[in-house]
C-alpha cells in the first residue's frame, strides 16, 4: 500500500501512517524532508482535504486499509462511506409525484431514488431494475440507470462516449487513447480515460478494459439470477472523514511529535489562519506556549464576532457537501472567548434565528413555526464565521410536539461503521439532553 497525503492534516496523518509502516509517496518537499519519503510511485490511496477543511476524503483501492489507522486517533469523528458506483438489483417500490422520482428498494433496509426522467418504460411496483448509486442525499442513494464500472486507468460507461480526464493535457496522450478506443469493438460502451492512462502501455490498458467488460458481464448475470434486492458491484471505495473539534486537538498532539505545533493548529488551519499559525509556531521555544495561545486568542477576539455585523455559519454534511447561512450577529456571550451567539437572518419568507453554542455543540434554529436543534461534532467560532459538522441528529419542536430522528440516525451510523460504539453512546447522551432543553 502506497499513500499520497495532501492538505492541512497531511503532517499529522503522515506521522500516523509512517508509524504503522505505511509507505508515503508523491509527498511535498516538506514531508519528504521530514519523513524521508522519497517515493514517486503511483499511490493506491489518496488522502485530501474536503472543500470546507472539516476533514479529509480517502479514496483508492486500499482505502479501507487506511481507515482503521485513522480511527485509532479520530475516535469521536464520523467515517462516512460514500456509495459512489455501487450497482444494485433494485425493486421498484413506488413513485413520488412530488419529487418526480421512483423509490427503489436496494436491500438490507436501504432505499434509493431514481429520477423519472432517467427511466424509460412503465413504472411497475415490484419489478426488478438495474441501478447504480451516484451519491446520496437525505439518507437515500441517488440512482442512475447509466451503468459505470471503475478501473485504475479508465471508466467504462454504458451508452456513453469516449472522453478524457481534465488531467490529460498532451496531444500525444489524447491521440493514443482515442486510437485505442477507436480500434476496439466497444458496441454500446464509452470510455472515460483517467489521468494515469496517459503514460500507460497500450497492452496494459487493453487488458484492463477487457477485465472491466468481463466484470460487466458478471454483473448482468447476477442481475438476471437475482430474485430480491441487493448489491451486485461494490464500485469505488471513498470515505469522508469528518473530524470532530476534539479530534483536531488529538491530531495536534500527533503532529507535535514530528515538529513544533501549537494547540489548536488544525482548527486554525481549517479556518484559513495559516500565516498566523505558522508565525505562532515559529515563536514556540522562544516564548511560553501558553503565552502564544493567549496571544492568538486575544488577536482573533479583536476582530470579532462583532455585535450587529454580518456573520456566517458554515455547515458541513457527513457526505462532504456544505452550505452556509449569513445574517446579523447578536447576543454574543464571552468567557475569555466567544462561547455562544446568535445570527439573525431575514428574507421574504420571514426570519430565522440561528443560535450556536460551542460548549454543547448544538445549533438551534428558530422560526415562528418551529425550533430545531442540530447536534454537531463541535462548533468552532471565529471572528467572521463559525464552522460545524451536522451529523444528522436533529430534534424539532412544533408547538408542544417533539419530533426526533436522532436515535435512528445514530443507530444507522453505528450499523454502517461510521462511528464507534463508544462515540454512539456519547451521541445518545447528548441527544437525551437535546430532547430535554
C-alpha positions in Angstrom: 0.0 0.0 0.0 1.3 3.4 -1.0 -0.4 6.6 0.2 -0.4 10.1 -1.1 -1.4 12.7 1.5 -2.2 16.4 0.8 -3.7 19.3 2.8 -3.7 20.8 6.2 -3.9 17.4 8.0 -1.0 15.9 6.0 1.8 16.1 8.6 -0.3 14.5 11.4 -1.8 11.8 9.1 1.6 11.1 7.5 3.1 10.6 11.0 0.3 8.2 11.9 0.8 6.2 8.7 4.6 6.1 8.9 4.4 4.8 12.5 2.2 2.0 11.2 4.7 1.1 8.5 2.8 2.6 5.6 4.8 3.9 2.6 4.2 7.5 1.7 4.5 8.5 -2.0 4.5 11.7 -4.1 4.9 13.8 -0.9 5.5 17.5 -1.0 9.0 18.8 -0.2 8.4 19.4 3.5 7.0 15.9 4.1 9.8 14.4 2.0 12.4 16.0 4.2 10.7 15.4 7.5 9.9 11.7 6.9 12.5 10.7 4.2 9.6 9.9 2.0 11.2 9.9 -1.5 9.0 7.5 -3.4 7.3 8.8 -6.5 5.4 5.6 -7.3 1.7 5.6 -8.0 -0.4 5.7 -4.8 -3.1 3.1 -4.1 -4.7 5.6 -1.7 -5.1 9.4 -1.9 -6.0 11.5 1.2 -7.0 15.1 0.6 -8.9 17.9 2.4 -12.6 18.2 1.7 -13.6 21.7 0.5 -14.5 23.2 3.9 -11.4 21.7 5.6 -13.8 20.0 8.1 -12.0 16.7 7.4 -10.5 14.6 4.6 -11.7 12.2 2.0 -9.9 8.9 1.4 -10.2 7.1 -1.9 -8.4 4.3 -3.8 -8.1 0.6 -4.0 -6.6 0.3 -0.5 -8.7 3.0 1.2 -10.3 0.5 3.6 -6.9 -0.3 5.0 -6.2 3.3 5.9 -9.5 3.9 7.7 -8.7 1.7 10.8 -5.4 3.6 11.3 -7.3 7.0 11.3 -9.9 5.5 13.7 -7.2 4.9 16.4 -6.9 8.7 16.9 -10.1 10.2 15.5 -12.4 8.4 18.0 -15.2 11.0 18.0 -15.3 11.6 14.3 -17.6 10.3 11.5 -16.3 7.9 8.8 -18.9 8.3 6.1 -18.6 5.8 3.2 -20.0 7.4 0.0 -21.9 5.0 -2.2 -20.3 6.0 -5.4 -20.6 3.5 -8.2 -22.3 0.6 -6.3 -24.6 -1.4 -8.6 -27.7 -2.9 -7.3 -30.5 -5.2 -8.2 -33.3 -2.8 -7.1 -37.0 -3.5 -6.7 -39.4 -0.6 -7.6 -41.4 0.4 -4.5 -43.4 3.4 -5.6 -43.5 6.7 -7.4 -43.1 10.0 -5.6 -45.0 12.5 -7.8 -44.0 15.5 -5.7 -40.3 15.0 -6.5 -40.9 13.3 -9.8 -38.9 10.2 -8.7 -39.1 6.5 -8.3 -38.4 5.0 -4.8 -36.3 1.8 -5.2 -35.6 -0.8 -2.5 -31.9 -1.8 -2.5 -32.0 -4.5 0.2 -30.9 -4.6 3.8 -33.3 -1.8 4.6 -31.8 0.7 2.2 -33.7 2.8 -0.3 -32.7 4.8 -3.3 -34.3 7.4 -5.5 -34.3 7.4 -9.3 -35.3 10.5 -11.3 -38.3 9.6 -13.5 -36.6 11.3 -16.5 -33.9 8.5 -16.3 -36.4 5.7 -16.6 -37.9 4.6 -19.9 -40.9 2.4 -19.6 -43.9 1.7 -17.3 -43.2 2.0 -13.6 -44.5 -1.2 -12.1 -44.0 -1.7 -8.3 -42.4 -5.0 -7.5 -40.4 -5.2 -10.8 -36.6 -5.5 -10.9 -34.4 -2.7 -12.1 -30.6 -2.5 -12.5 -29.4 0.8 -10.9 -26.2 2.4 -9.8 -25.5 4.8 -6.9 -24.1 8.2 -7.9 -24.0 9.6 -4.3 -26.5 10.2 -1.6 -28.9 12.8 -0.2 -31.0 12.9 2.9 -30.1 9.3 3.8 -31.1 7.8 0.4 -28.9 6.8 -2.6 -29.3 8.9 -5.7 -29.6 6.4 -8.5 -29.0 6.2 -12.2 -29.7 3.6 -14.9 -26.5 4.6 -16.8 -24.0 2.0 -15.5 -20.3 2.7 -15.0 -17.5 0.3 -14.0 -14.3 1.7 -12.5 -10.8 0.6 -13.3 -7.4 2.2 -12.3 -6.9 3.9 -15.6 -10.4 4.1 -17.1 -14.1 4.0 -16.5 -16.5 2.3 -18.9 -19.9 3.9 -19.3 -23.0 2.2 -20.7 -24.4 4.2 -23.7 -21.6 6.7 -23.1 -19.0 8.4 -25.2 -15.2 8.2 -25.2 -13.7 11.2 -23.4 -10.6 12.3 -21.4 -10.0 13.4 -17.8 -9.1 17.0 -17.4 -5.7 15.9 -16.2 -4.7 14.6 -19.6 -3.1 17.6 -21.4 -0.7 16.4 -24.1 -1.9 15.9 -27.7 0.1 12.7 -28.0 -1.5 11.2 -24.9 -5.0 12.1 -26.1 -4.3 10.8 -29.7 -3.0 7.5 -28.3 -6.1 6.9 -26.1 -8.6 7.9 -28.8 -6.9 5.5 -31.2 -7.1 2.6 -28.7 -10.8 3.2 -28.2 -11.5 3.6 -32.0 -9.8 0.3 -32.7 -11.9 -1.7 -30.2 -15.4 -3.1 -30.7 -17.0 -1.2 -27.7 -20.6 -1.6 -29.0 -22.7 0.5 -26.7 -19.9 1.3 -24.2 -18.0 4.6 -23.9 -14.6 5.1 -22.1 -13.6 7.8 -19.7 -9.7 7.8 -19.6 -8.3 8.9 -16.3 -5.1 10.9 -15.9 -2.9 7.8 -15.1 -3.8 6.2 -18.5 -1.7 8.8 -20.4 1.6 7.1 -19.6 0.4 3.5 -19.6 1.3 0.9 -22.2 -1.4 0.1 -24.7 -1.3 -3.6 -23.8 -2.0 -2.8 -20.1 -4.9 -0.6 -20.9 -6.5 -3.1 -23.3 -6.2 -5.8 -20.6 -7.8 -3.5 -18.0 -10.6 -2.7 -20.4 -11.2 -6.4 -21.1 -11.3 -7.1 -17.4 -14.0 -4.4 -16.9 -16.1 -5.8 -19.7 -15.9 -9.2 -18.0 -17.0 -7.7 -14.7 -20.0 -6.1 -16.5 -21.0 -9.5 -17.9 -20.8 -10.9 -14.4 -23.0 -8.1 -13.0 -25.5 -8.7 -15.8 -25.6 -12.4 -14.9 -26.1 -11.8 -11.2 -28.9 -9.4 -12.0 -30.7 -11.9 -14.2 -30.5 -14.5 -11.5 -31.5 -12.2 -8.6 -34.9 -12.6 -7.0 -34.5 -10.0 -4.4 -32.9 -6.5 -4.0 -29.1 -6.5 -3.2 -25.6 -5.3 -4.0 -24.1 -6.6 -7.3 -20.9 -4.5 -7.6 -19.0 -2.5 -4.9 -17.9 0.5 -7.0 -15.2 2.9 -5.8 -14.3 2.9 -2.1 -14.4 6.5 -1.0 -14.6 7.7 2.6 -15.3 11.2 4.1 -13.7 11.5 7.5 -15.4 14.4 9.3 -13.0 15.3 12.1 -14.5 16.5 15.3 -13.3 19.5 17.2 -12.0 17.2 19.9 -10.1 15.0 17.5 -8.4 18.0 15.8 -6.7 18.5 19.2 -5.6 14.8 19.1 -4.1 15.4 15.7 -2.3 18.4 17.1 -0.6 16.1 19.5 0.4 13.6 16.8 1.8 16.5 14.7 3.7 17.8 17.7 5.7 14.6 17.8 7.1 15.4 14.3 7.5 19.2 14.5 6.7 22.2 16.7 2.9 22.5 16.9 0.6 24.8 18.8 -2.6 23.5 20.4 -5.4 24.4 18.0 -3.1 24.1 14.9 -5.7 22.1 12.8 -8.6 24.2 14.0 -6.9 27.4 13.0 -5.6 26.0 9.7 -9.1 24.7 8.8 -10.4 28.2 9.3 -7.7 29.7 6.9 -5.4 31.3 9.5 -2.3 29.7 8.0 0.0 32.7 8.4 -1.0 33.3 12.0 -0.5 29.6 12.8 2.9 29.4 11.1 4.1 32.6 12.9 2.9 31.3 16.2 4.8 28.1 15.8 7.9 30.0 14.9 7.7 31.5 18.4 7.5 28.1 20.2 10.7 27.6 22.1 11.2 31.3 22.3 8.0 32.2 24.2 6.0 30.0 26.6 3.3 28.1 24.7 0.5 29.5 27.0 1.6 33.0 26.1 1.5 32.1 22.4 -2.0 30.6 22.7 -3.3 33.6 24.7 -1.8 35.9 22.1 -3.7 34.1 19.3 -6.9 34.2 21.2 -6.7 37.9 22.0 -5.7 38.8 18.4 -8.6 36.9 16.9 -11.0 38.3 19.5 -10.2 41.9 18.5 -11.6 41.2 15.0 -14.9 39.7 16.1 -17.5 38.4 16.2 -18.9 42.0 16.4 -22.5 42.7 17.5 -24.8 43.9 14.7 -22.3 43.0 12.0 -22.6 40.3 9.2 -21.6 36.8 10.3 -21.6 33.4 8.6 -22.2 29.9 9.7 -20.6 27.2 7.5 -22.3 23.8 7.9 -20.7 20.6 6.5 -22.7 17.4 6.0 -21.3 13.8 6.5 -21.0 13.3 2.7 -18.6 16.3 2.4 -21.2 18.7 0.9 -21.8 22.0 2.7 -23.9 25.1 2.8 -23.7 28.4 4.6 -26.1 30.9 6.2 -25.4 34.6 6.7 -27.0 37.2 8.9 -26.5 39.7 11.7 -24.6 38.7 14.8 -26.3 39.3 18.2 -26.4 38.2 21.8 -22.6 37.4 21.9 -21.5 35.8 25.2 -17.8 35.8 26.0 -15.9 33.9 28.7 -12.4 34.9 27.6 -13.5 33.8 24.1 -17.0 33.7 22.5 -18.9 30.7 23.7 -22.4 31.4 22.5 -24.1 33.8 20.0 -27.0 34.2 17.6 -27.2 35.1 13.9 -30.5 36.7 12.7 -31.5 36.0 9.1 -34.3 37.9 7.4 -35.9 37.2 4.0 -39.1 37.4 2.0 -40.1 34.1 3.6 -39.8 35.5 7.1 -37.0 35.5 9.7 -34.9 32.8 11.4 -32.6 32.8 14.4 -29.5 30.6 14.4 -28.0 30.1 17.9 -24.6 28.4 18.2 -23.2 27.1 21.5 -19.6 25.9 21.5 -19.9 24.4 25.0 -22.7 22.0 23.9 -22.0 21.7 20.2 -25.7 22.4 19.5 -27.0 24.6 16.7 -30.6 25.8 17.4 -32.7 27.1 14.5 -35.8 29.1 15.5 -38.6 30.4 13.3 -42.2 31.5 14.0 -43.4 27.9 13.3 -40.8 25.7 15.0 -37.5 25.2 16.8 -34.9 22.7 15.6 -31.8 21.6 17.5 -28.9 20.2 15.5 -26.1 18.2 17.1 -22.6 18.8 15.7 -19.1 17.4 16.0 -18.2 20.6 17.9 -18.8 24.3 17.0 -15.7 26.4 16.2 -16.3 30.2 16.4 -14.0 32.6 14.6 -14.1 36.4 14.0 -16.2 36.4 10.8 -17.7 32.9 10.7 -18.4 29.7 12.6 -17.9 26.1 11.4 -19.6 22.9 12.3 -20.4 19.4 11.0 -24.1 18.3 11.1 -24.3 14.6 12.0 -28.0 14.3 11.1 -29.0 14.1 14.8 -31.9 16.5 15.0 -34.8 17.3 17.4 -37.6 19.5 16.2 -40.3 21.3 18.2 -43.6 22.3 16.6 -45.8 23.9 19.3 -45.8 21.2 22.0 -44.9 18.4 19.6 -41.4 17.0 19.7 -40.1 15.2 16.6 -36.7 13.4 16.9 -34.8 11.4 14.3 -31.8 11.2 16.5 -31.8 7.6 17.8 -32.5 6.3 14.3 -29.7 8.3 12.8 -27.2 7.2 15.5 -28.2 3.5 15.1 -27.8 3.8 11.3 -24.3 5.3 11.6 -23.2 2.7 14.1 -24.5 -0.2 11.9 -22.6 1.2 8.9 -19.4 1.5 10.9 -19.4 5.3 10.5 -19.0 5.8 14.3 -17.6 3.7 17.1 -19.7 2.0 19.8 -18.2 4.4 22.4 -19.0 7.5 20.4 -22.5 6.3 19.7 -23.1 6.3 23.5 -21.8 9.9 23.7 -24.2 11.0 20.9 -27.1 9.2 22.6 -26.4 11.1 25.9 -26.2 14.4 24.0 -29.4 13.6 22.2 -31.2 12.9 25.5 -30.1 16.3 26.7 -31.3 18.0 23.5 -34.7 16.5 24.0 -34.9 18.0 27.4 -33.9 21.5 26.6 
